Amino acid sequence: MKPTAYLTTFLGLPGASGEKRAACNFDLTSSYFYNVSSEESSFQTIDAETTADLDLNAVFERIDRTASKPGQQYLYARLRTLRGTEEVREFGRRTDHFAGNAGHAEQCAKHLSRLSDDDAYDLQNLIFDKPEQVRRIALVYLLSAAAVLSLLLSFLYPLLLLLFLAVFAANMYIHYSNKLNISIYASAVKQLSLALRTARHLAAEEVPGTEEALKVIRQVSEVERRSRVVGTQGDSANELAAAVWLVLELLKAAFNVEVILFHRFTGSIIARRDAIHGLFRFIGETDAAISAARLRGETPTCRPEFTDGKYLRAEEVIHPLIGDCVPNTLELDGTGLLLTGSNMSGKTTFIRTLVLNALLAETLDICFAEAYTAPYMKIYSSIRISDDIAEGTSYYLQEVLTVKRFIDASQEPAPCLFALDELFKGTNTTERIAAGKAVLAHLNRGPHLVLVSTHDVELADLLRKDGYELHHFREEVIDGKLVFDYQLHTGPLTTRNAIRILEMYDYPRDLIAEAYEVQEKLTEKSN
């Protein structure tokens, strides 16, 4: 697996059908995930550390073929949320529906494209944001009634026109003091109308989930009718339309029409929040399923099989971010993986490949492999650890805290997939190997699968009796150059290349000679 190809692809990812898509705004795309994960329970949510370890944002851009912004937000949330085998199988069946009917998928994608503008990111605000309530609503109703009565009675008692003007001034203040609150919802309200129209079209297409969606469509329709007054603006390019808008604006201000309707609208938002969320999910899940179907049609993938027991088989598995990735096959039956390898040989990338495909299997029912079988597991990784200057936490302490989470998780009955790269590399060699051996032996007990990459070949001997299979990546020297085959080999690594790489890059000869001399002495001492 070529790290250079990985970086090249990481910096520029192709979109659907080879087209370059605009860079994803992850602040907006991830907003639904953070909101929903704080309110709903799940088997597991993928934390920020594992997201960074797996370059999950880059992977998302690689697999995203959604047509709408709510679909994009839903797909991102799905990629970072494990909900169990039944739920992912249901998503797989939805994907099958569109994979088997490309014309139907294309028609639905056209409906979904109504929500492709960036403003459509705001739809989820109606689900999670707390609406700003109109203050002193009883007074608003009272002044509205006073305006109506004083205006009508002024035809009989002209002096009441002065009262109407006074009330009108008060109502103007109320009207415009609430304009900011109303304008905040203007974009989300417009998107609600578009979302409702989109959902109706999808229901007419009888996409999977239509029967449940029809109930929420009826409920959201009530909210949408009350929302039409929110944020309406005049057309400055059309003088007649602007004049009509001005007259309507004065009437709304005089009788507090907009404020009262906004109050009723926010009340209906609160009452129908679950229905709006159901509408969002119907649109998002349909779009995500179409996206997954397109991905399966464009890229060789397989459907995962979930099994019980401590077993993993990944056949011809590849990393989706690496062009011309060398496929590899691994089978673990009741054992963990201890992976050694030369520098730049691809061992860390292979660990990422296995974990990433496990995640895609458990969230999208897709794997970049010819076959994949494993339990449905919680996923934990420790690949990119750094010190935390803001918290005053050293590199080693960050490792300690991360591994402690793994140990705590290993006490739970649910199977876990633990991925670790160069365990405890923030401390000295002797203690690193000793602590690493103890931790890895502990994690490998029970139903959990442990994937470890390391330069410490000493661990290979120490962990032989603790249920680890030894594999490695290697290199050859051809015409004075290191050549990596990126193929997984069975057994421990027997060669080393760190000093050889220094030599190839023209380090001073006396320095190289001294390095080899010290290496030989250390080897003799260890033997």
Secondary structure, DSSP 8 states (H G I E B T S, - for coil): --HHHHHHHHHS---GGG-------HHHHTHHHHHHHTTS--SEE--HHHHHHTTHHHHHHHH---SSHHHHHHHHHHHTEE--HHHHHHHHHHHHHHHT-HHHHHHHHHHHGGG-SGGGGGGGHHHHS-----TTHHHHHHHHHHHHHHHHHTTT-TTHHHHHHHHHHHHHHHHHHSHHHHHHTHHHHHHHHHHHHHHHHHHHTT-TTHHHHHHHHHHHHHHHHHHTTTT----TT-HHHHHHHHHHHHHHHHTTHHHHHHHHHHHHHHHTHHHHHHHHHHHHHHHHHHHHHHHHHHS--B--EE-SSSEEEEEEE--TTSTT---EEEEEES-EEEEEE-TTSSHHHHHHHHHHHHHHHHHHS-BSSSEEEE---EEEEESS---BTTTTB-HHHHHHHHHHHHHHHHTSSS-EEEEEESTTTTS-HHHHHHHHHHHHHHHTSTT-EEEEEES-THHHHHTGGGTEEEEEE-EEEETTEEEE----EES------HHHHHHHTT--HHHHHHHHHHHHHHHHHH-
